[in-house]
Structure formats: C-alpha cells, structure tokens
Amino acid sequence: MADLYMSDLNYDIELSSGDLVFTSDKGFGETVKARLVSFFKTFLGEWFLDNKKSPTWGMPYFQQILGEKPKADELDNIFRTTIQTTDGIDLVESLSFSLSQRELTVSFSAICTDGSKIEDIIAINVGGS
C-alpha cells in the first residue's frame, strides 16, 4: 500500500531529483497518515468516483458535523471511529478538535500496527473565505 507523499506544510506532492516520492519511501506510518489526511480533507459525497446515492469515502461534515452545533462527544466518536477503523491503526492515543465558523482543526496521535507513532494537526476549511 503506497500513495503519493505530500509535504506536511502545504500538502503539495513531493519530488526528489525529478521523481515522485511515495509514502512507502517514508515508512509505513507515513502511508497510514496520508490515508487519514486525505479522508479527513474529503467531504462525504465529494469524491467523483464514489456512489452518489450512498457515498462511502470522506467525512460526514455536512451530514453530521457542520450546521447545528455538534456535541463534543459526538465529534469525538466520529473522528475516533474514523481513525481507529483505518487500516494500519492499532490505537488512538489522543484526539482533540476545535470548530470555528470557518475552520475545523483536528489533532491526533495514534500507534500503527507496526509500532510506529503518527501525529498530525489537520485544518479543514468549512466555509467562508
């Protein structure tokens, strides 16, 4: 399992000597983290190849997270379940989030099945400019 490696700073595809860099070049943890980041940054129903009537790829931002103010335990359940059920994740160590009118920030730390630790802070633009 490997994906294109994207830099942590701005999620641009990384090149090395003119060649694409893959997450497998960086280790198993980076592959798992890349999957989580792409899933978190995709709104449920947004991916063009997904089933439009019953989408399965992406986070349910419009369906469950945005709109009426969600309760903290509901958000925790949604994000923790997403992380925990991702292939390659063994344990969610920590999870926190903050939601403003324009941005949702999710911070997490998890242990992969190979024993490596991954951490990230993901900001999702949820409206406005």
N, C-alpha and C positions, 0 to 999 in steps of 0.2 A: 504494500500500500504506500503510495507516494503521490504528492501533489506538488504543484509549483510552489517554491518558497517565496514568501512575501516578507519584506522587511518589517520589523516591529514598529518602526516610527510612523510610516505612512501607508503601509500595506501595498507597496509597489513590488512588482515581480523583480527578483534579484538576478543579475547576470554576473558571471565570473569568467573573465577572459573571453567574452562574447558568447558563452554557453549559458543556457538556462540552469538555474540551481533548483534542485528538488528537495523537498522536505526530508527525504530519505538520506540525502547527503549530510544533513544536520543531526540526524538521530531520530529514534522512534518517538520521543516526546514532542519534537517539533511537528511531526506528521499528525499526531493526535491534536496538538494545539491548533494547527492550521484548519483541521476539520471543524473544531469548535468555533473558531473565529468566523469561518465562512458561514456556518449555520446561524450563529448569533447575528451576523450582519445581513441575513436574508429574511425578509418578511414572509410569513407563511402565504403561499399563493403567488409569490413574486417570480419564482423561477419558471422560465418559459417552457421547460420540458416536463414540469410537474403536471399532475392531473388537475385541471381547473375546477372540477366539481368536488373533488376530495383531495386537496393538496396535502403532501406529507413532508415537504422539505422547507425548513425555515421556522422561525419563532412566531408564535401567535400574537404579535404585537397589536394588531387591530382587533383581533378576536377576543383577547383576554387581558392584555397588559395596558394598553392605552385607552383613553376615553374616560370612563368613571374611574376615580382614584382607586387603584387596586390595593388590597391589604398586603402588608409586608409578608405575612406567612404564605399568601397565595403566590407572590412573586418568588419567594424563596423556594417554594415547592416546584414551580415551573422551571426555574433555572437549575436547581439542584438535580431534578429528574433528568433534564436535558444533558447535563454534564455526566451524571452517573451512568446513563444508558448509552453513552458514546463508546464505540468500540475502542478498546485500549485503555480505558479508565478503570482503576481499581477502587479509588477512594477520593471523595471530595473532602479536602482538608478545611478549606474556608471559602466563604461566599459572602459577598456584600454587594449592594447596589444602591444607586441614588437616581431619582427620577425628577427632572425639572420639566418645564413646558417644552423645551427644545432638545433635551438630550437625556438618554438613559445610559448610565455608566455601570458596568458590571465588572467586579473584581473577583477573581477566583484563584485558588490554588488546589491542585489535585495531584494524586500519585497515579502513575501509569502502571500497567500490568508488568512492565519490565523493571519497575522500581524507580524510574526516573520521576522527577518532580517538574510539573509545569505550572507556570503562573502567568497571568495576563490581566490587563485592565482594558476593557473594550468599551468604546464610546459609540453609541448608536444615535444618529440624528433622527429624532422622531417628529420633527415638524419645524416650521419657520425657516428663516434664513440666517 
